[in-house]
Amino acid sequence: MLMTNFLQKRKSVRNFTENVVPKDILENIKLLMAEIDESESDVKFTFYENGKIISDGLDGKAGYDGVMIKSPHYIALEIKDNNAINLLKGGFYLEKLNTKIVDLHVDTCWITVDQVDADTKKTIFGQGGEGIDFLIGLGYGAKKKLFDPEVTSPRLKVEDIIFKDNIGIPISIEELENYGIFDVFSSVRYAPSHKNLQPWRFVLEGHTVKAFMVKTVEDSRSFVDMGVVLFYVQEMMKSININNKWEVEIKEDGDYYYIGSFNI
């Protein structure tokens, strides 16, 4: 599936059946985790096959509105040092892994556990588990009831997230189309973010896209969200034969953090 289509249709499952994922698919997922672990030392994934131990231990302490998402399996992400660069990497690689899991026709859900106390996490995840702040729940989503409403979140418009030369200066749709990147930034609006803050902003300067992050009271979570959106921009650019990578250089810039640049 094209990444632009994937992102627009991306869904997070909050109600899983008790059906476990077949062993062969779990082995594929473990291989995907190992590939990332081998290539990136600042993030570490751990697989928990018996999800009940995790969900029972975090019941009332994590999830959505205090309700833990119960799934048959979980993948935990540990980010080294939790500095801004590594938080970006965490979001980038967790979403990279997430998309590959979904390609295996397995449903997923991000769960944030950074507010859970260290002793609880150590008890649940074992020694060193206090450094785990993010989980992916995975399994098979329960069928929706016939008249359950779809849950959607409002999204910023394209003109609210990408600008010309400086943030706040409008860029025309025609110019984005001339560069062949309108679909990329139309689709990237659907990237997930904590509390739907959508902290990303982009500036097109010549043949360079610059990424910025709005400063918030929850910068650490927003840096993870920026990692997610950088992953999607980079992957979607491949669909128009632009195979470059982000050059990351985080620094403060007024009400924003400058995150890095991408040449088109």
C-alpha positions in Angstrom: 0.0 0.0 0.0 1.3 3.5 -0.8 2.4 5.3 2.4 0.1 8.2 1.6 -2.9 5.9 1.5 -1.8 4.0 4.6 -1.5 7.2 6.6 -4.9 8.6 5.6 -6.5 5.2 6.5 -4.3 4.6 9.6 -6.3 3.5 12.6 -5.4 2.7 16.2 -7.3 -0.3 17.7 -8.4 0.1 21.3 -10.5 -3.1 21.6 -8.7 -6.3 20.9 -10.0 -9.8 20.8 -8.3 -12.5 22.9 -7.0 -14.2 19.8 -3.2 -14.5 19.8 -1.1 -13.7 16.7 0.1 -16.9 15.0 3.7 -18.0 15.9 5.1 -17.5 12.3 3.9 -13.9 12.2 5.3 -13.2 15.7 8.6 -14.5 14.5 8.5 -12.1 11.6 7.8 -9.3 14.0 10.7 -10.3 16.2 13.0 -10.3 13.2 11.8 -6.7 12.3 12.6 -5.6 15.9 16.0 -7.2 15.7 16.9 -5.4 12.5 16.2 -2.0 14.1 18.0 -3.0 17.3 21.1 -3.9 15.3 21.1 -0.7 13.3 20.2 1.7 16.1 21.8 1.5 19.5 19.8 4.4 21.1 16.5 2.6 21.0 15.7 -0.9 22.2 12.6 -3.1 21.6 11.4 -5.9 23.8 8.6 -8.3 23.0 6.1 -9.5 25.6 4.2 -12.5 24.4 1.9 -12.9 27.4 0.0 -9.6 27.2 -2.2 -10.3 30.2 0.7 -9.8 32.6 1.3 -6.3 31.1 -2.3 -5.3 30.9 -3.1 -6.5 34.5 -0.1 -4.7 35.9 -0.9 -1.4 34.2 -4.6 -1.5 34.8 -5.8 1.9 36.1 -2.3 3.3 35.5 -2.0 3.7 31.7 -4.1 3.6 28.6 -6.9 6.0 27.5 -8.8 7.9 30.2 -7.4 5.5 32.8 -8.5 2.4 31.0 -5.6 0.1 30.0 -5.7 -1.2 26.4 -5.7 -5.0 26.7 -4.1 -6.8 23.9 -2.7 -10.4 23.6 0.9 -9.1 23.0 3.0 -6.0 23.6 6.2 -4.5 22.3 8.0 -2.1 24.6 10.3 0.7 23.5 13.2 1.9 25.7 14.9 5.2 24.6 18.4 5.8 25.8 18.9 8.9 27.9 15.6 10.5 26.7 17.4 13.4 25.1 15.7 15.2 22.2 17.6 13.4 19.4 16.9 10.0 20.9 13.2 10.8 21.4 13.0 11.7 17.7 14.6 8.3 16.9 12.2 6.6 19.2 9.2 8.0 17.4 10.8 7.3 14.0 11.6 3.7 14.6 8.5 2.8 16.6 6.3 4.0 13.8 8.5 2.3 11.2 8.0 -0.9 13.1 4.3 -0.2 13.5 3.8 0.1 9.8 5.6 -3.1 9.1 3.4 -4.9 11.7 0.3 -3.5 10.1 1.5 -4.8 6.7 1.3 -8.3 8.3 -2.4 -7.7 8.8 -2.0 -7.3 12.6 -3.8 -4.5 14.4 -1.9 -2.2 16.7 -2.2 0.6 19.3 0.3 3.0 20.7 0.2 3.2 24.5 2.2 5.8 26.5 3.4 4.7 29.9 5.7 7.6 30.8 3.5 8.6 33.7 3.7 5.2 35.4 6.0 5.1 38.4 9.4 3.4 38.1 8.7 0.7 40.7 5.6 -0.5 38.9 7.4 -0.6 35.6 10.3 -2.5 37.1 7.9 -5.0 38.6 6.0 -5.5 35.3 8.9 -5.3 32.8 11.8 -6.5 34.9 15.1 -4.9 35.7 15.7 -1.8 33.5 12.0 -1.7 32.7 11.7 1.7 34.5 13.1 3.2 31.2 10.2 2.0 29.1 7.8 4.9 28.2 6.0 3.5 25.1 4.2 0.3 24.1 2.6 -1.1 21.0 -0.3 -3.3 21.8 -0.8 -5.8 19.0 -3.4 -8.4 18.0 -6.7 -8.5 16.2 -9.3 -5.7 16.7 -12.8 -6.6 17.8 -15.5 -5.9 15.3 -17.3 -2.6 15.9 -20.9 -2.6 16.9 -23.2 -1.7 14.0 -24.0 1.8 15.2 -20.7 2.7 16.9 -19.7 6.1 15.7 -16.3 6.6 14.0 -13.9 8.5 16.2 -12.1 11.2 14.2 -9.9 14.1 15.2 -9.7 17.5 13.6 -6.7 18.1 11.4 -4.8 21.2 10.6 -5.1 22.3 7.0 -2.2 22.0 4.6 -1.7 25.8 4.7 -1.4 25.6 8.5 1.5 23.2 8.5 3.7 24.2 5.6 4.9 27.7 4.6 7.3 29.4 2.2 10.7 30.7 3.5 9.5 31.4 7.0 6.7 30.1 9.3 3.6 32.3 8.8 4.3 33.1 5.1 1.7 31.4 3.0 2.7 29.0 0.2 0.4 28.3 -2.7 -1.0 24.9 -3.5 0.2 25.4 -7.0 3.8 25.7 -5.8 3.6 22.5 -3.7 2.1 20.7 -6.7 4.9 22.0 -8.9 7.4 20.4 -6.6 5.3 17.3 -6.5 4.9 17.4 -2.7 1.3 18.5 -2.2 0.1 14.9 -1.6 2.9 14.3 0.9 1.9 17.3 3.1 -1.8 16.7 2.6 -1.4 13.2 3.9 1.1 13.9 6.6 -1.6 15.8 8.4 -3.0 12.4 9.5 0.1 11.4 11.4 -0.8 10.6 15.1 0.3 12.9 17.9 -0.2 13.1 21.7 -3.5 14.8 22.5 -3.7 15.5 18.7 -1.4 18.5 19.2 0.1 18.2 15.7 3.2 20.1 16.7 4.9 19.9 13.3 5.5 22.8 11.0 7.4 22.8 7.7 9.0 25.5 5.6 9.9 25.1 1.9 13.0 27.1 1.2 14.1 26.5 -2.4 14.6 22.8 -2.8 14.8 22.2 1.0 12.0 21.3 3.4 12.8 22.5 7.0 11.0 20.9 9.9 10.0 22.8 13.1 8.3 21.8 16.3 5.9 24.0 18.3 7.2 24.3 21.9 4.7 22.8 24.3 4.6 21.9 28.0 5.0 18.3 26.9 8.1 18.7 24.7 9.3 15.2 25.3 6.2 13.7 23.9 6.2 16.2 21.0 9.7 15.2 20.1 8.5 11.6 19.8 5.6 12.8 17.6 8.1 14.7 15.4 10.0 11.5 14.9 6.8 9.9 13.7 6.0 12.6 11.2 9.6 12.7 9.9 9.3 9.0 9.2 6.2 9.5 7.2 7.5 12.4 5.2 10.7 10.5 4.4 8.8 7.4 3.4 6.2 9.3 1.3 9.0 11.2 -0.5 10.1 7.8 -1.8 6.9 7.5 -3.8 8.0 10.5 -5.9 11.5 9.1 -6.3 13.1 11.3 -3.6 15.2 8.9 -1.6 17.0 11.4 0.7 17.1 11.3 4.5 16.5 14.0 7.1 19.5 15.9 8.3 18.7 16.5 12.0 20.0 19.5 14.0 17.8 20.4 16.9 18.0 24.0 18.2 15.7 26.5 19.7 14.1 29.1 17.4 11.7 31.4 19.2 8.4 29.6 19.8 9.7 26.6 18.0 12.5 24.0 17.9 14.2 23.7 14.5 14.4 20.0 13.9 16.2 19.5 10.6 16.1 19.6 6.8 15.3 17.4 3.9 16.4 18.1 0.4 14.0 17.6 -2.5 
